[in-house]
Amino acid sequence: MKWTLNQLQKYRNKDFIIDEIIRVDEIKQVDPTIREVSPMHITGRGDIDSTKVTFHLKIEGHLILPCSRTLVDVKLPINVDTTETFLLQGSVYETEEETYQVKGDLIDVTPIIREILLLEVPMQVFCEDVDSEEAAPQSGKDWEVVSEEDQSKKIDPRLAGLAKFFDENKSSSES
C-alpha cells in the first residue's frame, strides 16, 4: 500500500477509496508467538489536501496464536478501525493524534498496519472450544475451572444463616 505524492494529489478534494488485500507475514519474525497471519483486507478512504493526507482504514483478518493453557491453535479475529495522518512538506499541526512526516515522495501505510497488528496481539489467548480433545481440561480430581460469574452467584456457606435472618426480618415486618 504505497502511493507517490503525485498519485495522491490527483485525488485532492475527490473520493480516494481503498479496498486492498495485503499480506503481512513478516510480523511472524517480529513476534514468534504468531503462528499464522491471514491476508488482511484493508478498506476505507483517503482525504487528501495540500498539507496532509489522512487515511481512514478498517483492517480485517485473523491471526493464529497458541492457547496459553494448551498451546492449541486459536483463531484471533482482527477488526480494527484506525485513522492515520501523514504531514506533507514539514507542516506542523497541534493535534492529540499521532502523525507521520512524509520523507521523500512516497507514502507507505504497510509498516503502520504491521505495527497495529502487533499491538492487537493479547498477552494471553485461551481456547474457547472446551469440548475439543486438544483443549485444556475443565475439571480434575478436587478442582474445576470456575467463571467469575458463577463465583459471584455462589453464597458463602458460612453466611447462609445470615441470609435467612434477613428473610425472617422482612416477613415479620410485613405482617
Beta strands, then each sheet from edge to edge (+ up, - down):
strand 1: 2-4
strand 2: 16-22
strand 3: 36-37
strand 4: 40-48
strand 5: 52-66
strand 6: 73-87
strand 7: 99-101
strand 8: 106-108
strand 9: 139-140
strand 10: 143-144
sheet 1: 1+ 8-
sheet 2: 2+ 4- 5+ 3-
sheet 3: 2+ 4- 5+ 6- 7-
sheet 4: 9+ 10-
end
